[in-house]
Amino acid sequence: MKKTNVSIIGGSGYLAAELLRHLLSRDDVEILRVSSKDHIGKTIGEVNRSLWGCSDIVLEDIPPQECAAGADIVFLAMPHVITATVAMELFELDVRLIDLSGDFRLTQLSDYTKYYADQHPCPEWLGSFVYGMPELYAEQIATAKYVANPGCFATCIATSLLPLANAGLMQESAVKVVALTGSSGSGVHPQAGNHHALRSNNLKTYKVFNHQHTPEILQTLSAAGAGQVKLDFVPVSAPIARGMMSIAQLAMPAGITEAQLRQIYEAYYDGFPLISVLPTGMSPEVVAIKNSARIEIGVEISEAHSDGSKTLCVTSVLDNLIKGGAGQAIQNFNLMTGYDNSYQLDSLGMWP
């Protein structure tokens, strides 16, 4: 069996741990190197304890080009701005990149400078990465040299609305979204936002109407067929380590039924076995998909209002570190190496 040579730059975070967990079990992958600025000289099992005894790979502080030498695909698992700076050193190499940061997701520099940083290290490269959402861009991902992995909120929210956009049901829509996320989304380094004493038994909003995934969601929906969408997005910090739930509400035309909408969703996601559109009366639950690459979507519609319109509520859940992060990167890796996007990602969630 021909193996794909892989390196990871930024190997000490939660997303890197998930990448390694999935890649180490594959016979078709050879992990060449894992570089990091933290925990230098330690094995990946010493840093990511679930990997203890699985490999003797050591974290190295080496230049990006040295880490990428001989690799077919390199995963970039670092924060934004840092990632773009590193990527600039790799563009001249004959290597494919999967970027898990937000540096190359957006096509408009104005969106990046508003939501991410005052300046982009290489703005001329915006729009050159294929957006790594298999449910929208599978064919382009398969042949791409550079892939920008979507954000967790963007994945959860956009996948809950893509079928509507594709069906022409999101023209001048006003979408209200409340989405809750686990503490692992704040990253591996301790900070006030994920400190257990404040996170446990607590709920709080943050970045109200101003989350960095907002333009990414709008960009994705527009590419799927939506037009002039207004999005009000309220993120919520939830007292769980893993998992994410999005609750989106928007108006639907008079006369449309829940059965029709459910048929639209089921048709759109036919061929995507990791996405389940739940039947009437069954609600998506985080515990059902935690530790898996799966998404559950629930579709419910209100009775007609006085003007005849109805309100659609679409609920979706995913694991923010897997389908919302590293697992989606593995889906993109699968497509780039000739497999179906769900290859070796069909593990079930853990109940409870």
N, C-alpha and C positions, 0 to 999 in steps of 0.2 A: 504493500500500500504506500503510495506517495504521500508524504507528510507535508503539511503547510508549516513553514517556519514562522514563529510568532515571537515578538518581543513586546514588553509592556513598559511604558515610561510613566512613572508615577505609581509605584507599586505598593504603597503602604496604606491606602485608603479603603473604605468599604466597597467601592465599586471594583477596585483591583482585586479584592478578596473574592468577589463574586466571579469576576473574569477567570481567576485562577481555579476556582472551584469547578467551573464548567469545562475549562480547557484541559485540566490535568487528567480528567477521566476519558479523554478522547484519544483513540489510537491513530487518528489522522493528523494530530497536531504535535509539533515539537516546540517547546518553549525554550528559546535561546537565552534570553536575559530578561531580568526585571530590574529596572533602575529606580532610584528613589533618593530623596534628600533627607529622609528620616530612617532610623533603624539600620544604618549602614552596617553590613557584615553579619546581620542576623538572617536566619533562614525565614522563608515565607511562613513556615509553621510556627515560628516563635512570635511573629507579628500577628498573623491571622490564625488563631488557635484551632479553628476547625480544620486547618490543613496540616496540623502536627503529624509528622510521620509519613506524609504523602510525598514529600519531595525534599531534596537537599539544595534547591535553588536558593541563592543568597542575594539579598538586596545590595545593589552596587551603586555608588555615586560615580557615574561615568557619563561622558558627553553623549548627546542624543544620537549623533551619527555612529558612534561606537556601539551603542545599544541596538541600533537598527541594522547594523552590518549583517548581511546574510539573511535578513528576515524578508518574508513575502508580504506580511501584514504587521503593522505596528499599531497597538492600541495606545492612545493618549489619554491618561486618566489623571489629569491635573486640573487645578482651578483655571477659570478664564484669565485671559491676558498672559499668564505663564504659558499656557498651552500654545497660543498663537506664536509666542516668541520661540518656543521649541520647534514648532511645525516649520518655521521659516528655515531652520537648519536641515530639514528633511526633504523639502520640496525638490531639491536638485537630485535626490536619490531615486533609484528605480524601486520604490517601495510604496505599497498601498497603506493608507491611513484610515483608522476609525477613531474619531475624536469624540470623547464623552463630555467635553466641556461645552459651554455656550458660545465659543468664539467664532464658529463658522455656521451656525444654524440660520442666522438672519441674512437677508439679502440687502437690507438698507442700513447704511452706516448710521443714519440718524436714530434708528431704533437701538442700535448697539450702544451709541454714546449716551442715550437717554436712560437705558436700563442696566447697562453693564459697567462701562468705564468711560472716562472722558475721551480716551483715544484708543484706537485699535492698532496693534503693532503692525499689521499688514492689511489695511483696508481693501487693497486691490484684489485680495483673495476672497472677499465676501461674494457669495453666489457661485463660487467654483466647486463647492462641496455638494454632493447629492444629499438631500435630507433623508436620514435613515429611518423612515417609517415604512415598514414593509407593506402595510395595509393601503398605502398610497403610491409608493415608488419602487415596488419590487423589481421591475425590469431595469430601471436605471441603477439601482443599487448593485445588481449582479455584475455590471460591467464598469462600475465606478472605480476610479483610482483613490478618490478621497470621499469619505462619508462623514457627515455630521450627525451624531447620535442625538435624538430628541431629548428634551427635558422631561422630568417625571410628571409634573403637572400638565405639561403640554400633551404628553401621551395620553394621560387619563382623560383629559377633557376633550381633546381633538378626536380620539377614537370613538367617544360617545356621540359625536356629532357628524362625523364624516358621511354616514349614509344619508343624512338629511341634506347636507351640502350637495352631494352627488345627485340626489333626486330633485334638486331645484327648490327645496323647501326652506332655504335659508337666504332669501333675497330681502335685504334691508331688515333683517331680524335683529331684535334686541334680546340678547342672551344674558341671563342672570345665573352666575355660577358661584356656589360655595363649595370649596374643596378642602378636605382635611388630610393631613399628612403626618407620618411618624417621624420620630426624632432622628433617625438615621439619615434623613434627607439633609440635615444640617452638617453632615460630614463627621470625620473621625476625631477632629480636634475639639476638645471641650470648650463650650462657650455658654453664655447665659441662656440662649435659645434652646439648648438641649440639655441643660443641667437637670439631673433627675429630681432634685428637691422642688424645682419649679415646674417641671414638665408633668410629673406624676400627679394624677387626680386633678388635672387642670385642662382647660381649653382657652385659647386666646387667638384673636385675629392678628395678622401682621401684614405689612405691605398692601393694605387695602387699596384696591383699584390701581396698584402700582407694582405688581409682581413682574419680574423680568421675563416670565414665560408668556405674558400677555401678547406681545407682538408676534411671537412664534406661533401661538394658537391661531391668531387672525390670519397670518401668512399661510398656514396649513389649510385652514378652512377655505380661503380664497382659491388656493390651488385645486381644491376638491370641487369647486363650483359655486361656493357661497359668494354673495355680492353685498358689499356695504354693510357688513355686520357690525353691530355695536356690542361690545363685550364688557360687562361689569363682573369682575372676578375678585372674590374675597377668599384668600387663603386662611386656613385655620390650623394652628399647631395642636396636634392631638396627643394624648398620653399613651402612645404606643411606640414601639421601636420600629416596626416595619408595617407598611401598608398605607394605602391612600384611597380616599373615596371622593368622587366628584358628583355633585348634584346640580344639574343644569336645567333651567326652565326657560321656555320660550313659547310664543304664541304660534298656534297652528290654524290653518284655514278652516272655516266652517265646513262641516260635512265629513272631514277626514276621521277615520276610526282608528282605534288602537290596533286592530287586526291588520289594517293596511300598513300602518307604521311598522309593526312587528315584521311584516313580510318584507318591507324595504330593508330593514336591518339584517334579517336572516339572509336575504339575497346578496347583500353587499359583503357579508362576512362568510359566505359559503366559500370553502377552500382555505379558511383560516381556523384550523382546529383549536388554536389556543384561545379563541374568543367565543364565549358562550352568551347568546341572547336568551335570557331567562324567560320562562313562560309566565303568564299572568298569575299574580298572587305569590310569586317567588321573588324575594329581594336580594340583590347583590350583598355579599358579606365579605369583609376583609379576611376573616379567618379561613374562608373557603379557598382563597387564592394565595395566601401568604406562603413564602418560600417556593413559589412557582412562577412561571412566565405567563400565566393565564390572566385573562380579563373576564370579568362578568359584567354584563350590561342589563339593566332593567328599564323597561319602557312602560310608562303609564300616562294616560291622558285624562284631563278633567272633563266634567260635563260642560256643555256649552254655556258661555257667559251671556249676558244680556245682548251683546252685539253679535252673537252667533259664533264667535271665535272660541277656541279651546286652548288650554295650557298644557303643553307637553313637559313632562318631567323625565329626564334620562339620568339614571344613576349608574356609575361605573366604578369598579374597584380593581386595583392592581397592587402588586408588591413594588414599592418605589425603587428598590435596589435591583430588581430583576427586570420585569417588563418595563419599569420606569427608568432603567439604567443599563446595567451590565448585561442582563438577559437580552435586551433589545440589541445591544452591540453584538451579542453572539448570533442573533437572528440575521443581522447584517453580514457578519462574518460567514454564516452559512450560505447566504445568497452569493457572496463574492467568491466563494470556493465551490460553487456548483451544486449545493444542496438546497432542499426546501427550507424555507425560513424557520420552520419548527423543528428541524432535525436535532435530536437528542435534548429537546427542551419540553418534552411532553410529560414530565413528572407532575404528579398531582400535588395540590396544596396539602397542608397538614391540618387535620380537624381533631380537636379544637385548636 
